[in-house]
Amino acid sequence: MTPDVETLPQEPTDTSETYNLDELPHDVEMSLFDHLEELRRRIFYSLLAVAVGAIGCFVAVKYIVQLLEIPAKGVKFLQLAPGEYFFVSLKVAGYSGLLVATPFILYQVIQFVLPGLTRRERRLIAPVVLGSSVLFFVGLAFSYIALIPAALKFFISYGADVVEQAWSIERYFEFVLLLMFSTGIAFQVPIIQILLGNLGIVSSSQMLSGWRIVILGAVILGAVLTPSTDPLTQSLLAGAVIGLYFGGIGMVKLSGK
């Protein structure tokens, strides 16, 4: 007779199968004050990155201003108050610094929320961050190439034989910067859909069933986000949002949700 041999537990061949996707990989207890301290540190790093980016952009602000003036062909810009161009330069440098520091800010946000995410949620970080960044810059480009020229063409042609086109440089850059960043934010619609779909909150079929409400919402969004009142700019932005929404449905559908 052979002696009894104690059976040892077998190691799983695929370690990925042992992972529970709904568990926290590093479940570390932190007090409320620890969370607040961590948040304060991440905010400080982000603000520091924005300040460094703004200072660097202020050095080259003349070229940035000239680039943003290109869509307004044939328009003369005026400085209507002492120091107006200086404050416009600060504003342009601030927005540009925020844009330059965006990847670092996203990194700080990820580092802050990462300990509280499950393995399933962590799988979404890379595609969501990458997709959000790409769509934001695509939105900026779409605004610069399509929306701003369309809006300016409308305003320049309207009453061109009645008034001379001489604009306040401050008002112009408020219009341009607001429209560009609003468009970049509006282009985040597919990212929101992917998050809702993969977290099991809304399915692709439910998104598709509400297409009438989405079209109405896109029209309202186009009217709210565009600082101009011309229907062409609003229609272009609303059409882009609707296209992105249906594209997001397709991406959620491909992910099996």
Contacts in CASP RR format, 6 or more apart in sequence:
PFRMAT RR
TARGET T0000
AUTHOR 0000-0000-0000
METHOD contacts of the structure
MODEL  1
MTPDVETLPQEPTDTSETYNLDELPHDVEMSLFDHLEELRRRIFYSLLAV
AVGAIGCFVAVKYIVQLLEIPAKGVKFLQLAPGEYFFVSLKVAGYSGLLV
ATPFILYQVIQFVLPGLTRRERRLIAPVVLGSSVLFFVGLAFSYIALIPA
ALKFFISYGADVVEQAWSIERYFEFVLLLMFSTGIAFQVPIIQILLGNLG
IVSSSQMLSGWRIVILGAVILGAVLTPSTDPLTQSLLAGAVIGLYFGGIG
MVKLSGK
12 18 0 8 1.000
19 119 0 8 1.000
20 119 0 8 1.000
21 118 0 8 1.000
21 119 0 8 1.000
21 120 0 8 1.000
21 123 0 8 1.000
22 118 0 8 1.000
22 119 0 8 1.000
22 120 0 8 1.000
23 118 0 8 1.000
23 119 0 8 1.000
24 115 0 8 1.000
24 116 0 8 1.000
24 117 0 8 1.000
24 118 0 8 1.000
25 119 0 8 1.000
25 122 0 8 1.000
26 115 0 8 1.000
28 115 0 8 1.000
30 38 0 8 1.000
30 115 0 8 1.000
38 112 0 8 1.000
39 112 0 8 1.000
42 108 0 8 1.000
42 109 0 8 1.000
42 111 0 8 1.000
42 112 0 8 1.000
43 108 0 8 1.000
45 104 0 8 1.000
45 108 0 8 1.000
46 101 0 8 1.000
46 104 0 8 1.000
46 105 0 8 1.000
46 108 0 8 1.000
49 101 0 8 1.000
49 104 0 8 1.000
49 105 0 8 1.000
50 94 0 8 1.000
50 97 0 8 1.000
50 98 0 8 1.000
50 101 0 8 1.000
50 105 0 8 1.000
52 101 0 8 1.000
53 94 0 8 1.000
53 96 0 8 1.000
53 97 0 8 1.000
53 100 0 8 1.000
53 101 0 8 1.000
54 93 0 8 1.000
54 94 0 8 1.000
54 96 0 8 1.000
54 97 0 8 1.000
54 98 0 8 1.000
55 93 0 8 1.000
56 93 0 8 1.000
56 97 0 8 1.000
57 64 0 8 1.000
57 92 0 8 1.000
57 93 0 8 1.000
57 94 0 8 1.000
57 96 0 8 1.000
57 97 0 8 1.000
57 100 0 8 1.000
58 89 0 8 1.000
58 90 0 8 1.000
58 93 0 8 1.000
58 94 0 8 1.000
61 89 0 8 1.000
61 92 0 8 1.000
61 93 0 8 1.000
61 96 0 8 1.000
62 89 0 8 1.000
64 92 0 8 1.000
64 93 0 8 1.000
64 96 0 8 1.000
65 88 0 8 1.000
65 89 0 8 1.000
65 92 0 8 1.000
65 173 0 8 1.000
68 92 0 8 1.000
68 173 0 8 1.000
68 176 0 8 1.000
68 177 0 8 1.000
69 77 0 8 1.000
69 172 0 8 1.000
71 144 0 8 1.000
71 148 0 8 1.000
71 149 0 8 1.000
71 152 0 8 1.000
71 176 0 8 1.000
72 152 0 8 1.000
72 156 0 8 1.000
72 167 0 8 1.000
72 172 0 8 1.000
74 156 0 8 1.000
74 165 0 8 1.000
75 152 0 8 1.000
75 156 0 8 1.000
75 165 0 8 1.000
75 166 0 8 1.000
75 167 0 8 1.000
75 172 0 8 1.000
76 164 0 8 1.000
76 165 0 8 1.000
76 166 0 8 1.000
76 167 0 8 1.000
77 166 0 8 1.000
77 167 0 8 1.000
77 168 0 8 1.000
77 169 0 8 1.000
77 172 0 8 1.000
78 166 0 8 1.000
78 167 0 8 1.000
78 168 0 8 1.000
78 169 0 8 1.000
79 85 0 8 1.000
79 169 0 8 1.000
80 168 0 8 1.000
80 170 0 8 1.000
84 168 0 8 1.000
84 169 0 8 1.000
84 170 0 8 1.000
85 169 0 8 1.000
87 170 0 8 1.000
88 169 0 8 1.000
88 170 0 8 1.000
88 173 0 8 1.000
91 173 0 8 1.000
91 174 0 8 1.000
91 177 0 8 1.000
92 173 0 8 1.000
92 177 0 8 1.000
95 177 0 8 1.000
95 181 0 8 1.000
99 140 0 8 1.000
102 133 0 8 1.000
102 136 0 8 1.000
103 133 0 8 1.000
106 129 0 8 1.000
106 132 0 8 1.000
106 133 0 8 1.000
110 125 0 8 1.000
110 129 0 8 1.000
114 122 0 8 1.000
114 125 0 8 1.000
117 125 0 8 1.000
121 199 0 8 1.000
124 194 0 8 1.000
124 195 0 8 1.000
124 198 0 8 1.000
127 194 0 8 1.000
128 191 0 8 1.000
128 194 0 8 1.000
128 195 0 8 1.000
131 191 0 8 1.000
132 188 0 8 1.000
132 191 0 8 1.000
135 184 0 8 1.000
135 187 0 8 1.000
135 188 0 8 1.000
135 190 0 8 1.000
135 191 0 8 1.000
135 244 0 8 1.000
136 184 0 8 1.000
136 185 0 8 1.000
136 187 0 8 1.000
136 188 0 8 1.000
138 184 0 8 1.000
138 187 0 8 1.000
139 180 0 8 1.000
139 183 0 8 1.000
139 184 0 8 1.000
139 186 0 8 1.000
139 187 0 8 1.000
140 180 0 8 1.000
140 181 0 8 1.000
140 183 0 8 1.000
140 184 0 8 1.000
142 183 0 8 1.000
142 187 0 8 1.000
142 240 0 8 1.000
143 179 0 8 1.000
143 180 0 8 1.000
143 182 0 8 1.000
143 183 0 8 1.000
143 184 0 8 1.000
144 180 0 8 1.000
146 236 0 8 1.000
147 179 0 8 1.000
147 183 0 8 1.000
147 226 0 8 1.000
147 233 0 8 1.000
147 236 0 8 1.000
147 237 0 8 1.000
148 176 0 8 1.000
148 179 0 8 1.000
148 180 0 8 1.000
150 230 0 8 1.000
150 232 0 8 1.000
150 233 0 8 1.000
150 236 0 8 1.000
151 175 0 8 1.000
151 179 0 8 1.000
151 226 0 8 1.000
151 228 0 8 1.000
151 230 0 8 1.000
151 232 0 8 1.000
151 233 0 8 1.000
154 228 0 8 1.000
154 230 0 8 1.000
154 232 0 8 1.000
154 233 0 8 1.000
155 228 0 8 1.000
155 230 0 8 1.000
156 165 0 8 1.000
174 227 0 8 1.000
175 227 0 8 1.000
175 228 0 8 1.000
178 227 0 8 1.000
179 225 0 8 1.000
179 226 0 8 1.000
179 227 0 8 1.000
179 228 0 8 1.000
179 233 0 8 1.000
182 225 0 8 1.000
182 226 0 8 1.000
182 227 0 8 1.000
183 225 0 8 1.000
183 237 0 8 1.000
183 240 0 8 1.000
185 225 0 8 1.000
186 221 0 8 1.000
186 222 0 8 1.000
186 225 0 8 1.000
186 237 0 8 1.000
186 240 0 8 1.000
186 241 0 8 1.000
187 240 0 8 1.000
187 241 0 8 1.000
187 244 0 8 1.000
189 241 0 8 1.000
189 244 0 8 1.000
189 245 0 8 1.000
189 248 0 8 1.000
190 244 0 8 1.000
190 245 0 8 1.000
190 247 0 8 1.000
190 248 0 8 1.000
190 251 0 8 1.000
193 202 0 8 1.000
193 207 0 8 1.000
193 245 0 8 1.000
193 248 0 8 1.000
193 249 0 8 1.000
193 251 0 8 1.000
193 252 0 8 1.000
194 248 0 8 1.000
194 251 0 8 1.000
194 252 0 8 1.000
194 255 0 8 1.000
196 202 0 8 1.000
197 203 0 8 1.000
197 204 0 8 1.000
197 252 0 8 1.000
197 255 0 8 1.000
197 257 0 8 1.000
198 252 0 8 1.000
198 255 0 8 1.000
198 257 0 8 1.000
200 257 0 8 1.000
203 252 0 8 1.000
203 257 0 8 1.000
204 249 0 8 1.000
204 250 0 8 1.000
204 252 0 8 1.000
204 253 0 8 1.000
204 256 0 8 1.000
204 257 0 8 1.000
207 245 0 8 1.000
207 248 0 8 1.000
207 249 0 8 1.000
207 252 0 8 1.000
208 249 0 8 1.000
211 246 0 8 1.000
214 242 0 8 1.000
214 245 0 8 1.000
215 242 0 8 1.000
218 238 0 8 1.000
218 239 0 8 1.000
218 241 0 8 1.000
218 242 0 8 1.000
218 245 0 8 1.000
219 234 0 8 1.000
219 238 0 8 1.000
221 237 0 8 1.000
221 238 0 8 1.000
221 241 0 8 1.000
222 234 0 8 1.000
222 237 0 8 1.000
222 238 0 8 1.000
222 241 0 8 1.000
223 234 0 8 1.000
225 237 0 8 1.000
226 233 0 8 1.000
226 234 0 8 1.000
226 237 0 8 1.000
228 234 0 8 1.000
END
